[in-house]
Each structure stands twice: as structure tokens, then as C-alpha cells.
Amino acid sequence: MYRAIFTLLLLVKTYGSNAQAEPVTSQLPHEVELQGYTRVVFEDHFSFLSLDTAGVPSPNWYNALWYQKLNPANHIRVEDGHLVLLAPPGVIRTSITTVPRRGLGGRTFRYGFFEARMRFAKDDLDWSAFWLFSRDHSLGTDNDHWCEIDIFENFGADLFVGSVHDWTRTTHSRNTNARYRLLHRLDFSDWHSYGLLWTPGKLTWFLDGVPVIKTESPPICEQQDLFMILGSNKHTDGPEHKLEVDWVRVLSR
């Protein structure tokens, strides 16, 4: 009960008229604090589901990517204080985003520290992800040149995949160090935090608060605003997969 009250108060403070969130200085990676990204601009602890199809006046999340049909309501829910995204047999992907499928509105970002505490399906088919994508491209205003940043994609127990893509029509380039082989096997079906610090010209990925990948940010990413996506995805159809998210936050200067 106390957690729910605290989360509601935090959401009101963060999204209220011209309200400024209090700086957060604890439990942040040292590199993030040094860069001054300590002000919460988006946060969800999933005490309840703030989704557009649930009749929420100003939702945090929107159902499905811009080119997809709406996900059935029972594929997206809050359970035991965290978000659950289901991809049952016959469904390859269930995603929510911070922008609506059509029209303007929602939340986009350029630079910040993006972090979520998640756990993934223990299955080789699982391709669930936490990522950022060009709002210009979803609106068709990008002249076929856009940015995509994958904060984390699940590719197995000992591999951290964090990548930035510079797309032009059907071709793209990405950072050569996108696939980082972990020194010790890690069970991604346990709870872990996954983060990205995006500063002007630079990207740094984090696993449980420790930096694992660094690269330069492509010029196109410096020119576009990106929206956030959480998705339970599968490489091919198979049994039901579940992505669980305990919390997600975005911090700015």
C-alpha cells in the first residue's frame, strides 16, 4: 500500500503542471552521476497499468508499435507489482511504447539515462527487448533515414547485446561491438537491470549498473527524438513467452 501511494505521488509530481522532479543521486552508476543525469523525467513502478486502452486520460504507455494491430488486452497486464507482456502461441510480438500509434503526443527523448529492471523467458526463441526508436520514422517524416538504439536484446545466457543502428531505407550500419560476451554466464530469467547512458555523441550500455559497451552516437541519432519500447518478442512462433518489468525510468540533466 505504501509503495502504491509513493508511486502515485511521484507520478503526480513528475507529470504535474510544470512540476520538476527531485534529483536522484542514489543507486545510479557513477558514470551517470558524473555526467549530471540525475533528474527523473519518466518513471513507472507498475503499481497500476497506465495504458491508453485502459481509459487513462494521460497514459504513460501506448498499445503496439505504429505498424502493428493493437495487442489484445489480456496480453498486457500488471501482476504482483510488475508489468507482464505475453506473447502466446501464434503471436510473435507484444509491445508497448511511449507514443501513440497514430498522431502526435506521447513521450520522446533525446539524451538521458534509460534503465529498466527486467527478467526474460528462459528459452532460445526469446528475443524480448528494451529499445528506442525514431519518432520521425514512425510519423514518416525522416526522409528514409532514421535512428534505432537497442538498450538490450535477449540472445542467450552469456551474451549482452546493445546496439545502435543508422538506417537508410533497407540498409543499415551498427556498432561493431554490439555483441558483448560476458565473462560469466548470466541467467536473464532472473531479475537484472539494463541501462543506457546517451550523451551528446556517446552511448554507454550498463548491466546491473556496470558499463559493458561504449561507442559513438551516429549523427542521425543526434538529430532525432526517440521513443521508448518494451516488447516480448520471439524469433519464430512457439510456446508462450513472457517479459516481466519491475520498473523503468529515464533521467535527464
Number of C-alpha atoms within 10 A of each C-alpha: 7 7 11 14 11 13 18 16 11 19 18 13 15 19 16 11 8 8 10 13 19 13 15 13 14 9 8 14 17 14 14 22 16 9 14 16 23 22 19 20 20 19 20 23 23 21 21 16 20 18 21 17 14 12 9 12 9 12 18 21 24 22 24 23 22 18 9 12 11 16 20 12 11 9 16 19 16 17 14 9 16 19 24 22 25 25 27 18 12 11 19 19 23 28 25 24 25 24 27 20 21 11 10 10 11 16 19 17 20 15 22 24 28 25 25 24 19 23 20 24 23 16 16 12 18 26 23 28 24 25 23 23 24 25 24 19 19 20 13 10 12 16 10 12 18 24 27 22 23 20 27 23 22 27 19 21 17 16 19 25 21 29 24 25 20 20 16 14 10 7 9 13 12 14 17 9 14 19 15 13 14 12 8 9 11 14 15 19 18 11 15 18 18 24 26 28 26 23 19 14 13 14 23 22 27 23 17 15 19 15 17 17 20 18 16 14 21 18 12 16 24 16 13 20 18 26 21 23 21 24 25 29 26 26 13 14 17 16 14 16 26 25 23 24 25 22 18 20 16 23 22 22 15
